[in-house]
Amino acid sequence: MANIKQNIANLYDTLIADGYFRDDNDEINCSVEQFGENLSNAKLAKVFYANLLEDGYFREGEDILLSEEDFLKMVGAKKEKREFYPLASNQMGLYFDWEMNPDTTQYNIPTLKKYAKDKIDAARLCDAVSVALNSHPYLTTTFGVKDDEVVQYPHEDRKIEVTHIVLDNEPGTAYFQKKVLPFNLKEDCLCRAEVIETPQYIYLFTDIHHIVSDGVSFLILDEAISKAYVGEEPEAEVLSSYDYAVSEEEARRRCLSGGRAIL
């Protein structure tokens, strides 16, 4: 179905361009094949850590207060479930931008995949997308303010509905553009999905808000849909974005207090 290898290659090229996977001599020390094989929570956590360092966290002048090894130990621990969670630093800007511009679609990430009708079964695809999306309950997160702090609320029992639409004609670009609508971060499920069946093709349209997804998210979802379509169970989440947000909050508090210890 989805070209997972090409998506991994694109992500790899982006990370290389940003300076990742290079040694002290600026030589690339990770091939795209190795990257694909090791696209795991540990690898993603390293990228996350590097981004935080670049944003000024874990630093006091030129000194790094929190090592990558300690950070990986910290995020590797599943956090206890909470009624609500803090936001990660990269989510804060998105949330406040939405508060000021609630009708914007600037942070929507719509995708459209097109399949020949003789290659894909629409009902089966619809079921696979539902299984894949609902294996990631973080997509149903909502946001709000509690005790003067912006927080995110989990909704593990909330299901993402995948709509199956049958058309008697082939839709144009405008048809799909009209589907890109603003999200209400305080109320809406932040993922929309439709399987659209026409006389010649089957389309998979998704629209996910950037506050709960990124480029890596789409790689994971593509793989989950592919597995579900052939009857395999998508891999369960080892860590969620809630865990990362709590880990970042813990690290930030320790750094602000000048502490180095994690546990």
TAUR-V902137 format. One record per residue. N is the residue number from 1. RES is the residue in one small letter. PSI is psi in degrees with one decimal (NA if undefined). BURIAL is b if it has 24 or more other C-alpha atoms within 12 Angstrom, else e. D_LAST is the distance of its C-alpha to the last C-alpha in Angstrom with 1 decimal. Layout:
# TAUR-V902137
n & res & psi & burial & d_last
N & RES & PSI & BURIAL & D_LAST
N & RES & PSI & BURIAL & D_LAST
This chain:
# TAUR-V902137
n & res & psi & burial & d_last
1 & m & -93.8 & b & 43.3
2 & a & 148.7 & b & 40.9
3 & n & 81.5 & e & 40.9
4 & i & -42.5 & e & 37.3
5 & k & -40.5 & e & 37.9
6 & q & -39.2 & e & 39.4
7 & n & -41.6 & b & 36.5
8 & i & -42.1 & b & 34.0
9 & a & -40.9 & b & 36.3
10 & n & -43.6 & e & 36.6
11 & l & -42.1 & b & 32.8
12 & y & -46.6 & b & 32.5
13 & d & -39.1 & e & 35.3
14 & t & -44.7 & e & 33.6
15 & l & -38.8 & b & 30.3
16 & i & -43.9 & e & 32.4
17 & a & -30.2 & e & 34.4
18 & d & -1.0 & e & 31.2
19 & g & 3.0 & e & 30.3
20 & y & 161.2 & b & 27.7
21 & f & 34.9 & b & 28.2
22 & r & 143.4 & e & 29.9
23 & d & -171.2 & e & 29.4
24 & d & -22.8 & e & 30.1
25 & n & 13.0 & e & 33.8
26 & d & 21.1 & e & 33.6
27 & e & 140.3 & e & 34.4
28 & i & 123.3 & e & 33.2
29 & n & 16.3 & e & 31.0
30 & c & 119.2 & e & 30.7
31 & s & 163.4 & e & 33.8
32 & v & -31.9 & b & 34.3
33 & e & -44.1 & e & 34.6
34 & q & -39.9 & e & 31.3
35 & f & -45.3 & b & 29.7
36 & g & -40.1 & b & 31.4
37 & e & -28.9 & e & 30.3
38 & n & 22.9 & e & 26.6
39 & l & 81.4 & b & 26.4
40 & s & 177.6 & e & 23.2
41 & n & -36.7 & b & 20.0
42 & a & -43.5 & b & 18.4
43 & k & -44.6 & b & 21.3
44 & l & -37.0 & b & 21.3
45 & a & -34.7 & b & 17.7
46 & k & -41.0 & b & 18.8
47 & v & -42.0 & b & 21.6
48 & f & -44.9 & b & 19.6
49 & y & -44.2 & b & 17.3
50 & a & -39.3 & b & 20.7
51 & n & -40.4 & e & 22.2
52 & l & -41.2 & b & 19.5
53 & l & -43.8 & b & 19.9
54 & e & -32.2 & e & 23.6
55 & d & -1.4 & e & 23.4
56 & g & -0.8 & e & 21.9
57 & y & 157.9 & b & 18.2
58 & f & 22.0 & b & 15.6
59 & r & 147.9 & b & 18.7
60 & e & 96.7 & e & 20.2
61 & g & -124.3 & e & 23.7
62 & e & -4.7 & e & 23.7
63 & d & 134.5 & e & 20.3
64 & i & 120.1 & e & 17.4
65 & l & -18.8 & b & 14.2
66 & l & 119.3 & b & 12.0
67 & s & 158.6 & b & 13.1
68 & e & -39.2 & b & 14.2
69 & e & -45.4 & e & 12.5
70 & d & -36.9 & e & 8.9
71 & f & -43.0 & b & 10.4
72 & l & -36.5 & b & 11.9
73 & k & -39.7 & e & 8.9
74 & m & -49.4 & b & 7.7
75 & v & -17.2 & b & 11.3
76 & g & -9.4 & b & 12.1
77 & a & 125.4 & e & 10.6
78 & k & 132.8 & e & 13.4
79 & k & 154.9 & e & 13.0
80 & e & 146.8 & e & 15.0
81 & k & 144.7 & e & 18.5
82 & r & 163.3 & e & 19.7
83 & e & -33.6 & e & 23.2
84 & f & 163.3 & b & 22.4
85 & y & 158.6 & b & 19.9
86 & p & 169.4 & b & 19.6
87 & l & 148.1 & b & 21.4
88 & a & 159.0 & b & 20.1
89 & s & -37.8 & b & 21.6
90 & n & -16.9 & b & 24.4
91 & q & -26.5 & b & 25.5
92 & m & -47.8 & b & 26.1
93 & g & -39.0 & e & 29.1
94 & l & -41.4 & b & 30.6
95 & y & -47.9 & b & 30.4
96 & f & -32.9 & e & 32.0
97 & d & -40.8 & e & 34.6
98 & w & -40.6 & b & 35.4
99 & e & -37.5 & e & 35.8
100 & m & -24.8 & e & 38.4
101 & n & 68.6 & e & 40.0
102 & p & -17.3 & e & 39.7
103 & d & 7.0 & e & 42.6
104 & t & 150.8 & e & 41.3
105 & t & 17.9 & b & 40.8
106 & q & -34.5 & e & 39.3
107 & y & 12.3 & b & 35.9
108 & n & 143.5 & b & 37.5
109 & i & 85.5 & b & 37.1
110 & p & 144.9 & b & 40.2
111 & t & 149.7 & b & 41.0
112 & l & 122.8 & b & 44.2
113 & k & 141.7 & b & 45.0
114 & k & 128.1 & b & 48.6
115 & y & 145.2 & b & 49.8
116 & a & 138.2 & e & 53.3
117 & k & -26.0 & e & 54.3
118 & d & -1.2 & e & 55.5
119 & k & -22.0 & e & 52.0
120 & i & 138.4 & b & 49.8
121 & d & 122.8 & b & 50.3
122 & a & -45.7 & b & 49.5
123 & a & -40.6 & b & 48.6
124 & r & -40.5 & e & 46.4
125 & l & -41.9 & b & 44.6
126 & c & -45.3 & b & 44.2
127 & d & -40.8 & b & 42.5
128 & a & -41.9 & b & 40.3
129 & v & -40.9 & b & 39.1
130 & s & -46.0 & b & 38.4
131 & v & -45.5 & b & 36.4
132 & a & -49.7 & b & 34.4
133 & l & -40.1 & b & 33.7
134 & n & -5.3 & b & 32.8
135 & s & -3.3 & b & 30.3
136 & h & 77.0 & b & 28.2
137 & p & -13.0 & b & 28.2
138 & y & -24.0 & b & 26.3
139 & l & -14.5 & b & 29.7
140 & t & 7.3 & b & 30.8
141 & t & 142.6 & b & 28.3
142 & t & 164.0 & b & 29.9
143 & f & 154.2 & b & 28.9
144 & g & -170.7 & b & 29.7
145 & v & 128.6 & e & 29.0
146 & k & 126.3 & e & 27.4
147 & d & 44.3 & e & 27.2
148 & d & 15.4 & e & 28.1
149 & e & 139.6 & e & 25.2
150 & v & 129.3 & b & 25.9
151 & v & 168.3 & b & 24.2
152 & q & 140.1 & b & 24.8
153 & y & 128.2 & b & 26.0
154 & p & 151.0 & b & 25.7
155 & h & 70.5 & b & 29.0
156 & e & -23.2 & e & 28.5
157 & d & -5.9 & e & 32.0
158 & r & 129.6 & e & 33.7
159 & k & 141.2 & b & 35.7
160 & i & 121.6 & b & 36.7
161 & e & 131.7 & b & 40.4
162 & v & 117.9 & b & 42.1
163 & t & 135.9 & e & 45.7
164 & h & 114.6 & b & 48.5
165 & i & 135.3 & e & 51.4
166 & v & 123.8 & e & 54.7
167 & l & 151.7 & e & 56.9
168 & d & 9.4 & e & 60.5
169 & n & 168.6 & e & 60.2
170 & e & 123.0 & e & 57.8
171 & p & 151.0 & e & 55.7
172 & g & -178.9 & e & 55.6
173 & t & -39.6 & e & 52.8
174 & a & -33.5 & e & 53.5
175 & y & -44.3 & e & 52.8
176 & f & -33.8 & b & 49.2
177 & q & -35.0 & e & 48.7
178 & k & -16.3 & e & 49.6
179 & k & -12.8 & e & 46.7
180 & v & 98.4 & b & 44.1
181 & l & 155.5 & b & 43.6
182 & p & 149.2 & b & 41.2
183 & f & 143.4 & b & 38.2
184 & n & 106.4 & b & 37.4
185 & l & -18.6 & b & 33.6
186 & k & -15.7 & e & 33.7
187 & e & -37.7 & e & 35.8
188 & d & 151.0 & b & 36.5
189 & c & 131.4 & b & 35.0
190 & l & 24.3 & b & 33.9
191 & c & 128.7 & b & 35.5
192 & r & 141.9 & b & 39.2
193 & a & 136.9 & b & 40.9
194 & e & 139.4 & b & 44.6
195 & v & 119.9 & b & 46.6
196 & i & 118.8 & b & 50.0
197 & e & 127.1 & b & 52.9
198 & t & 176.0 & b & 56.1
199 & p & -30.0 & e & 59.2
200 & q & -28.8 & e & 57.9
201 & y & 166.1 & b & 54.1
202 & i & 127.8 & b & 50.9
203 & y & 141.8 & b & 48.4
204 & l & 112.4 & b & 44.7
205 & f & 127.1 & b & 43.7
206 & t & 151.9 & b & 40.1
207 & d & 116.3 & b & 38.8
208 & i & 138.0 & b & 35.1
209 & h & 140.9 & b & 33.7
210 & h & -21.3 & b & 31.5
211 & i & -18.2 & b & 28.9
212 & v & 11.3 & b & 27.8
213 & s & 161.4 & b & 28.9
214 & d & -168.2 & b & 29.3
215 & g & -38.1 & b & 31.1
216 & v & -36.4 & b & 28.5
217 & s & -41.2 & b & 28.9
218 & f & -32.3 & b & 32.6
219 & l & -44.9 & b & 32.2
220 & i & -43.2 & b & 30.1
221 & l & -40.9 & b & 32.7
222 & d & -44.4 & b & 35.6
223 & e & -39.1 & b & 34.4
224 & a & -40.4 & b & 33.7
225 & i & -42.7 & b & 37.2
226 & s & -43.5 & b & 38.8
227 & k & -45.4 & b & 37.2
228 & a & -34.3 & b & 38.2
229 & y & -33.6 & b & 41.7
230 & v & 12.5 & e & 42.4
231 & g & 8.6 & e & 41.0
232 & e & 154.4 & e & 37.5
233 & e & 128.3 & e & 34.4
234 & p & 149.1 & b & 32.1
235 & e & 136.4 & e & 28.6
236 & a & 149.2 & e & 26.2
237 & e & 131.1 & b & 23.3
238 & v & -46.3 & e & 20.1
239 & l & 150.1 & b & 18.2
240 & s & 172.2 & b & 19.9
241 & s & -23.8 & b & 20.2
242 & y & -43.7 & b & 18.7
243 & d & -42.6 & b & 15.4
244 & y & -41.7 & b & 15.8
245 & a & -42.3 & b & 16.8
246 & v & -42.0 & b & 13.8
247 & s & -42.2 & b & 11.5
248 & e & -40.5 & b & 13.8
249 & e & -44.7 & b & 13.9
250 & e & -43.8 & b & 10.2
251 & a & -41.7 & b & 10.5
252 & r & -42.9 & b & 13.9
253 & r & -40.4 & e & 13.0
254 & r & -40.6 & e & 10.5
255 & c & -40.2 & b & 13.3
256 & l & -29.4 & e & 16.0
257 & s & -2.0 & e & 14.6
258 & g & 5.9 & e & 14.5
259 & g & 152.4 & e & 10.9
260 & r & -26.5 & b & 9.6
261 & a & 147.8 & e & 6.0
262 & i & -44.2 & b & 3.8
263 & l & NA & e & 0.0
